Amino acid sequence: MVRARGRRTTAYALAASIVLLGGAGAAFRRPIIERYWLWRFHTTESAEKEEAARRLAAMGSLEAIPIFLEEQSGRHSSDWAGAGLRTLLETGDERVLRAFVKCFDHESLLVAGEAADALAARGKDAVPFLLDGLGDRRASVRAWSAYALGRTRGDAAVGDALAILAREDEDAEVRESARRAIERLAIAPWRER
């Protein structure tokens, strides 16, 4: 009787362990697959890179955004990097748009510029995220956000936010970027009379 109880307890413990491991495997499946495709992207030839880029874009990989932007801004930009960026942007996912704004602080100005151009091309959908970028603590994010806003069809609220930035930001480069954005939008309330 005691043996049967011990076997039953062992069987239940084993079944619970299997269920727990299965649950953990399911929970970590997506990050593992994403890591695999990121690894494949960095270690393979062009045709396989294209497949990795397609898979990463389809799964909405936020980590792939700066990689695609780097590839897009390089000397030999590829169609698949641009296609991956477009696929990610077309989702309209808030996390994706915020990840593009984060790229404004990239060490490469080309990458930051590509991110700004991509968000500006998104139009009105990107405006709230770009306005958030104007309040970032990093000057580069504020400057690129202003630049991108200048390339969108902004309304009076955008013009007001840029005017405040052009007058009051502590960084001269940010103020200049905001002024240029205002001129581009043909909204010039920052000019003193």
C-alpha positions in Angstrom: 0.0 0.0 0.0 2.8 2.4 0.9 4.7 1.5 -2.2 1.6 2.1 -4.4 1.2 5.5 -2.9 4.9 6.4 -3.4 4.6 5.4 -7.1 1.5 7.4 -7.5 3.2 10.5 -5.9 6.2 10.0 -8.2 4.0 9.7 -11.2 2.1 12.9 -10.3 5.4 14.7 -9.7 6.7 13.5 -13.0 3.6 14.6 -14.8 3.6 18.0 -13.2 7.3 18.4 -14.2 6.5 17.6 -17.8 3.7 20.1 -17.9 5.9 22.7 -16.3 8.7 22.2 -18.8 6.2 22.2 -21.6 4.8 25.5 -20.4 8.3 27.0 -20.1 9.2 25.8 -23.6 6.1 27.4 -25.0 6.8 30.6 -23.2 10.3 30.9 -24.4 9.7 29.6 -27.9 9.3 33.0 -29.6 12.5 34.6 -28.1 14.4 31.4 -29.0 13.2 31.5 -32.6 13.9 35.3 -32.8 17.5 34.7 -31.5 17.9 31.9 -34.1 16.9 34.2 -37.0 19.0 37.1 -35.8 22.0 34.7 -35.6 21.2 33.4 -39.1 21.0 37.0 -40.4 24.4 37.8 -39.1 26.2 34.6 -40.2 24.8 33.7 -43.6 24.9 34.6 -47.2 22.6 37.0 -49.1 19.8 34.6 -50.0 19.7 33.2 -46.4 19.8 36.8 -45.0 16.8 37.6 -47.1 14.9 34.6 -45.6 16.0 35.6 -42.1 14.9 39.2 -42.7 11.5 38.1 -44.0 11.0 35.8 -40.9 12.1 38.5 -38.5 9.8 41.1 -40.1 6.9 38.6 -40.1 7.3 37.9 -36.4 7.5 41.7 -35.6 11.0 41.5 -34.2 11.8 44.8 -32.5 15.5 43.8 -32.3 15.6 43.6 -36.1 14.7 47.2 -36.6 18.2 48.7 -35.9 19.7 45.9 -37.9 17.5 46.6 -40.9 18.2 50.3 -40.6 21.9 49.7 -40.6 21.6 47.5 -43.6 19.4 50.0 -45.4 21.8 52.9 -44.7 24.9 51.0 -45.8 26.7 51.4 -49.1 25.1 48.3 -50.5 21.5 48.7 -49.2 19.3 45.8 -50.0 15.7 45.6 -51.1 14.9 43.0 -48.4 16.0 45.3 -45.6 13.7 48.0 -46.9 10.9 45.4 -47.3 11.5 44.3 -43.7 11.2 47.8 -42.5 8.0 48.4 -44.5 6.5 45.2 -43.2 7.2 46.2 -39.6 5.9 49.7 -40.1 2.7 48.5 -41.8 1.7 46.7 -38.7 1.1 50.0 -37.0 2.1 48.4 -33.8 2.9 51.0 -31.1 5.9 49.0 -29.9 7.4 49.1 -33.5 6.9 52.9 -33.8 8.5 53.4 -30.4 11.4 51.2 -31.4 12.0 53.4 -34.5 12.0 56.5 -32.2 14.6 54.8 -30.0 16.8 54.4 -33.1 17.1 58.2 -33.3 19.8 57.8 -30.6 21.8 55.4 -32.7 25.6 55.9 -33.0 25.3 56.2 -36.8 23.6 59.3 -38.1 22.7 57.4 -41.2 20.7 54.9 -39.2 19.0 57.7 -37.2 18.2 59.5 -40.4 16.8 56.3 -42.0 14.6 55.8 -38.9 13.4 59.4 -39.1 12.6 59.2 -42.8 10.7 55.9 -42.3 8.6 57.3 -39.5 7.9 60.5 -41.4 6.7 58.4 -44.4 4.3 56.8 -42.0 2.5 60.2 -41.7 -0.1 61.0 -39.2 0.2 57.6 -37.5 3.7 58.5 -36.4 3.0 62.0 -35.1 2.1 61.1 -31.5 5.3 59.1 -31.2 7.4 61.9 -32.7 5.8 64.4 -30.4 6.7 62.1 -27.5 10.3 62.1 -28.9 10.4 65.9 -28.6 10.3 65.5 -24.8 13.1 62.9 -24.6 16.1 63.6 -22.4 18.5 62.8 -25.2 19.2 65.8 -27.6 19.6 63.5 -30.6 16.1 62.0 -30.1 14.6 65.5 -29.8 16.4 66.7 -32.9 15.5 63.7 -35.1 11.9 63.9 -33.9 11.7 67.5 -34.9 13.3 66.6 -38.3 10.7 63.8 -38.9 7.8 66.1 -37.8 8.9 68.6 -40.4 8.5 65.9 -43.0 4.9 65.0 -42.0 1.8 67.0 -42.6 1.6 68.6 -39.2 -1.2 70.5 -37.8 -1.2 73.5 -35.5 -0.4 71.3 -32.4 2.8 70.1 -34.2 3.7 73.7 -35.1 3.2 74.8 -31.5 5.3 72.0 -30.1 8.1 72.7 -32.6 7.9 76.5 -31.8 8.4 75.8 -28.1 11.3 73.5 -28.9 12.8 76.1 -31.2 12.7 78.8 -28.5 13.3 76.9 -25.3 15.5 73.8 -25.8 18.9 74.0 -24.2 20.6 72.3 -27.2 21.4 74.6 -30.2 21.2 71.7 -32.6 17.7 70.8 -31.4 16.6 74.4 -31.7 17.9 74.5 -35.2 16.3 71.2 -36.2 13.0 72.5 -34.8 13.3 75.8 -36.8 14.0 73.9 -40.0 11.0 71.6 -39.4 8.8 74.6 -38.9 10.0 76.2 -42.1 9.4 72.9 -43.9 5.8 72.8 -42.5 5.4 76.4 -43.6 4.4 77.2 -40.0 6.6 80.0 -38.6 5.2 81.3 -35.3 8.7 81.1 -33.7 10.0 84.1 -35.7 10.1 87.1 -33.5 8.7 90.3 -35.0 
